[in-house]
Amino acid sequence: MVLTPEMAKAGVTPQMLSSTHRFTCPNCGKEFSMFQSRAIACRGCPKVNQGCKNVRCVHCDKEFPILGFVVNTKEKEKFLTNYMGNVVGRHYNSFGYNRRR
């Protein structure tokens, strides 16, 4: 998906766009996004807002490294993990932290 001028005007960032991209799980073959992974499969994990470098399938619960699966460079990996950590951290600050999974 390409970031259009209209999307940028609405506040969509390249990081947001990459984290909503749907990936096919190499284990079960079903699709999920990194946002889904962090919000559903990683809920309750203490690493979820601390720069975790893994992504977990929401269907089969198998975990994969972001590098090579979502992004192709260590710089992009670090940037995306920090971005997602900040998103989850802001959510926890707004709505509270829940350890249940």
N, C-alpha and C positions, 0 to 999 in steps of 0.2 A: 504494500500500500504506500502510495506517495503522499507526502504532506503537501496539501494544496494551500494556496494563499488564503482561502476561506477558512480552512482548518486552523491555520496559524493565527488568523484574526480572532477565532473563537477561543484561543488559548491552548490549543493542542501543540505539544512540543514533540520533537523527534524521539525523545526518550519515552514519552507516553505512547506514541505510535508503536515503537518497538516492543513495549511491554504488553500491548494489547494484540500483537500479532499472534495468530494461532499456529501451534506446532503440533505435529503428529508424534505421539509417544512411540518410541522404537520398541517398547515392550508390549503394549496392548493394541496399538494402532489407532487409538482414539485421539481426538484433537482437544487441546486446551491452550490457554494463554498464561503468560507469567502472572498477570493479575489474578487469574483464577487460582493458580498454584499457591500464591502467597495468601490469598483470602480464604481458601478452602482447605487445601491439603497441608499447608504449613501453619494453620491457625493453632496457637498454643505452643509452638516451638520457640524457645528462647532466642534462637539465632535469626528469626524471621526479620527483625528490624536492626540487626547488627552486621549487615554486609555479607550475609550467607551467599556462597558462590555456587549454590545448587538450586535446581528447580525440581519440584515433585509433581508427578502426574496426579491429577484429581480423580482419575478413574481407577488406576491399579496401585497407586501409592508408591511407585518406583521412583527413585531419586536419580537425577542426572546432573553432571556439572554444566553450568551455564556456558562456559567456554567450549566451543565446538558444537553445542546444541542450539544455543540461542544467538550467540555472538561469535566472531572469529578472531578477536584480538584481546589480549589481557587488559588493554586500556578500556575497551568497550565493556568488558566484563566488570571491571572495577566501577566504571561510571554507572552501569545499569544496576549493579547490586547496591550501590549507594543511593541511587534514585529510588529503587523499590523499598529500601530500608527507611528512607525518609517518608515515603508515602504511608507505609505501615505505622511508623512512629507517630505521624500526625494523626492517623486514625485512632491509635491507642490513646493519645493525649486528648482527643475529642470525645471518645466513647468509652474509654477504659480498656484495660487489658484483661483478657479472659484466657486462662491456661487450658481450658477444655479443648479437646480436639475433635 
